[in-house]
């Protein structure tokens, strides 16, 4: 796979992407996820033809790209054609259950739930009631589960027998930050429903909702500081800044039909992938693994997060309001143009006309949704989600094979199954 040198300005400073020096220009083989996992060595130093993969897996320490300030190549893996896409096997196996997926860390998640109630509820029962609207609204605890899975997988790398207090506290901090961001997002978006339930500000009012979100951000920051690990503190603190950057980017580009895919991916990184990437890297840091492994965990979280966001944006067009727990097409209605819309705009002048009118005519939103579907927006967004999933799978190759590595791989599959 050829690599070139780029210099991108993402707003927080320039990101230099340096050619890794790989000798192979072959494109990525089209493995299924299952075959891919079997074909890649669980050791970073073996060569199973993996020189075809990004950055020559034979020497991961030499080939990786570093950035402490900016998201790495967010467009990495976005091909002009279908090259590099995962081909998922449509076999007879049952769909992946999120409950079964997290079974290997079920006890960890149970402890997390108990600790969250203690952390938030002891001094602020009203705020806990507000937060419980989110905690109890069908959330999957995906982010803390990823912390536990990566923690246990990377602990195996260094022979650590049990999780540390820092691992567990990190999972709690991540869930508090995520919950706070959801509460604030619903206020900003004026959303009445989340996961089929009324939002916090709808039940308790905007004032309590804002205070509840502020409190959880502050509480998480206090616990973060007490971890006394400057690398993790910087990592997670950046996430909170990224949330604000993502909201500003989104607000400044509403109904803008000239928004480019790169801008969409950067915004998606800020709003979604940044937290997941920080979660998985932070977990690896507390396990004490080599920096090359922690960077791979960061990239896994980044690519999984971007894939999840693209899938969510596809479902906004393909699922019903009952399935979504909110009105279908709600992002488009508010002028937030996501991947399916960006792709469809390349083919449909009529879609641009409708969006720029801000859906002033009756039935225009429904017409726009149909245009997105009819002009390839859904299919091309599916390709993008699979490309990011492909990269996430590659990032797992340095972990020892076992139940935790398998669950991390299954998480990628679970996400893609949502659009099958």
N, C-alpha and C positions, 0 to 999 in steps of 0.2 A: 504494500500500500504506500503510495508516494505521499510524502509530507512536505509541505512548503512552509515558508516563513511568513507570518502575518503580524501586523501590529494593529490591534483593535483598541479603540477608546470606549470603555464601558462606563465612563462617568466618574469612577473612583480611581482613575489612573490608567495608564496604558498597559495593556497585556501583551507581552512578547511571546509568540508561539514559535519555538525554535525547532527546526528540522531535527528529527531524532537520529538521522544518519543510517536508517535502515537500508539494506541493499535491495530488498524485494519490492517490486512495484505491483505485485499481484493483488487483486481485489480480494475482499473477505469472502471465504467460501460460504455458501448458503446452507449452513447447518440448521437443522431443527434445534430447538432449545435443548432437547434431550441428548441428541447426538453431539451437540457442541460441548455440553458439560462433560461428556465421556471422552471427547477427543482432546480436551485441553488438560495438560498436566497439572496436578495439584501442586507441583513445585514450580517456582518461578524460573528455575535454572535448567529445565529440560526442554528439548526441542521436539515437539510432536507435529512439526509442520506449522507451528504456531507463529512462525515468522510472517505468515500471511496476515496476522492480526495486527491491530493498531499498536504501533510502537515496539515491534519486535519483542515478544514476550521473553526471548532468551536473556535479555539484559534489562530488566525493568527499572533497575536503579539508574541505568545510563539513559534510558529513553523517556522517562516520564517528564512532564511539563509542570513547572512550579508556578504558583501565584498565591501570595498570601493576602492580596487585596481585591482581586477580581475573580468572577466566575471564569473557569477555563473554557476552552473552545466550545461555546454553547451550540454552535452550528456544526460541530464535529459529527460526522456520520450522516449529515443531511445531503443525500445524493441527488443528482439530477434524475436518475432513473432508479429502478428497483435494486441495484447492486447493493449487497450488504444487508438486505433485509432478512430477518428470521423467517423461516418457513415453519410455522407451527403445525405439528402433526394433529390431524383431526382423528385421533384414535378413539377407542371405545371406553377410555377411562372416564371416570366421573369428574364433573367440574370440581375445581379446587374449592374446598371449604375454608373460610378464614379461621373458623374455630379449630379445625384440624391443623391448619398451617401454623398456628401459634401454640399448639399443644405442648411443644417442647419447652416453651417458656411460660406456660400457664401459671405456675406457682409464682414466678416473678411478677407477672401482671396482677395477680391477686394481691400480693404484697403492695404493689404500686397503688392500687385502688384504695387500700386501707390508709396508706401513708398520705395520699392526696387529700383525703377527707380530714385527716388530722392536721395537715399543713395549712389548709385554707379555712377549715371550719371552726377551729378552736377559738379564734378571736373575732371572727366575722361571720356569724351564722347567716346574715342577710346576703352577704356576698357569696357564701357557699351555696345558698339556695339559687342564686342567679347562675352561678357556674354549673350547678347541677342540671340546669336546662340543657347545657352542652354535654356534660359528663354522662347524663342519662338519656341522651337523645340518639342512641344507636351508634355512637362512635366505636370504631374498631380498635382504638388504641394502637394504630399502625406504627406511629413514630416511636413510642416507648418500646413496642415489641421489636422494632428494628434495632434499637439500642441494645436490648437484651440478646438478640440473635448475633449481632456483630460482636458484642462483648464476649459471649461464650465461644464463638468461632475463633476469635483472635486470641482468647485465653488459651485455647488448645495449641496455638502456635508457639507460645512461650512456656507451656506446661503449667499454667495457672489453674488450680483445681476448683476454685470458687470465685464468684464475682466479688468485687470490692465494694465498700460503702460508696465510693465515688461513682462506680457504674450505676448503682441504684439511684443515687441522688441525681445523676445526669438524666436518667429516664423521667424522673418526676419533674425536673426543670423543663425538659423538652415538652412534656404534656401540658404544663402550665402555660408556657409561652404559646403553644399551639391554640389552647383554649382561649387565651386572652386575644389572640389575633382573630379568632372566629367571632368573638363578641363584638370587637371593634369593626370587623368587616361588615357584619350585619347592620350596624348602625350607619356606616358610610354608604352601603348599598340600599339602605331602607328596605331590607328584606324582612318579610313577615314570617317566613317559614324556614326552618332548617331541619333536614332529615325527618320531615313530616311533623315537626312540632313547632309551636310558636317560638320565635326568637326571644332572647333575653330582654331586649328593649321593648318588644311588643308586650311582654308580661309585666315587667317592672318599670318601664319607662326609660327614656334615653339617659337620664342623669345616672341612675343606678347602673345601667349597662356600661357606660363609659367608666364609672368609678370601679366597677367589678373588673373590667379589662385592665385598667391602670394598676389596680391592686395586684393582680396576678402577674403582670409584667414586673412590678416592683419586688414582689415576693420571690419570683424566680431569679431576679438579679441579685438579691441578697444571698440566696442559697448558692448561686453561681460563684459569687465572690468567696464564699466560705470553702469552696473546693480547693482554693489556693493553688490552682494550676494556671499559670498565665497564658499558656497556649490555648487551653480550652476556654478560658474567660474571654480572650480576644475573639475566638472562633464564634462563640455563641452571642457575644455582644454585637458582632457584625450582623448577625441574623436579624436582630431587632431593628437595626438601621435599614437592613434590606427590605423589611416589611413596609416601612415608610416610603422608601424609594420606589417600590413596586406600586404602591397606591398612587403616588404622584405621577409616575409614568402612565398608569392607566387613566387617571383623571385628565391628563393633558392630551390624550389621544382618542377621546371618545368620538365616535362617528367619523374618524379620520380614515378614509378609504385608501390613503397612500401609506399606511403603516406597513412596514416590511416584516418578513418572517423573523429576521434577526432581532428586531425590537420586541416582538412577541415573546421570543425565547428568553431574552434578557429579563423582561417583566415577569415571565413565568418562573425564572430562576429566583428572582427577588421574593416573589410572593409564595412560592411553594417549595422549590428544590433546595433553596439555601438552607432551610431548617433541617430537611432530611439529610443533606450532605454533612452538615455540622454534627448532626446526631450520630451518624455512622462513623465519622472520623473521630469525634470525641470519645466514642466507645473504644475504638482501637487504641487511642492514645493512653487511656487508663489501663488497658491491658499491657502496655509496655512493649508493643511490637515495634519493629523497625519502621522508620518514616516512610519507606517505599510502600509498605503494606497499609499504613494509615492513609496515605494518599490514594491508594486504590479504593479504600473504603469510602473516602470522600467522593471519588468519581462515581462509585456505585450509587451512592445516595443522590448525587446530582442527576445522573442519567435516569435513575428510577423515578425521581421526583418530576423531571421534565416529562417522562413518559406518562406518569399518572395525570399530570395536568392536561396533556393533550387528549388523553382518554376521557377525562371529565368534560372537556370542551366538546368532544364528539357526542357524548351522551346527552348533552344539552340540546342536541338536535334530533337524537334518535330515540330517546325515552319519553314516556308520558310524564305528566306532572305528578301522578301518583308514585311512579317509580323514582323520580328525582327528589320528591319532597319539596318541590318548588315549581313554579310555572316553567314549562318548556320554552326554550329560546329566550330565557330571561337576560342572559348576558348581551345578546344581540339587541334586544329591546332597549337596553340601557346604553347602547352604543359601544360596548366593549367588544371589539372585533378579535375573534380568536382564530386559531389555525384553520378550521374548516372554511370560515368566511374569507380569510386572506387568500387561500388557494382558489376559491370559487370566484373571487373578484378578478383574478387574472383572465377569466374566461367570459364573464358576464357583465357587460356595461349596464344592463338593466338593474342588476343588483346594486351597483354603485349609485345609480340614480335614486333608488328607493332608500338606501341607507343615508345618503346625504340629505334627503328630505326629512330625515328623523321620523319616519313612519307616520307622517301626518295624515295619510289617507286611511280610511277604514279597510282592514284586510291586508294592508301592505306588509305587516310583519309576517303573516302566514305566507305571503307570496315570496318574501325574502328567504324564509326557511326552505321553501321548495326549490328555489334557485340554488341555494347552497348544496342541496342534495343532488340536484340535476346536473350541476356543472362540476362534479368531481371533488367537491370540497371534503366530503366525508372520506372518500377512498384515499386521497392524498394525505389527509391527516392521519389515517390509519397507518400508512407507510411511515410517516414521521414517528409515530408512537413506537412502531416496531424497530425502527432504526435506533432510537434511544434505548429500547429494551435490549437490543443486540449488544450495545456498548456496556450496559449494566452487567450482562452475563459475563462479558470478557473480564470485567473488573473483579469477579469472584474467583478467578483462576489461581490466585495466590493463597487461598484458604484451604485448609485440609478438608478433604471430602468427609462428609458425615451428616448427621441430622440437622445441624445448624446451617451449614453451607447449603444443604439441600432446601431448607426452608427459605433461605434468602433467594435462591433460584426460583422456588415456587412462587414467591411474592411477585416476581417479574411476570411469570406465567399467569398468575391470578389477575393481575392488572390487565393483561392483553385479552384474557377470556371475557372481560366485560364488554368487549366490542366484537366478539366472534358471532 
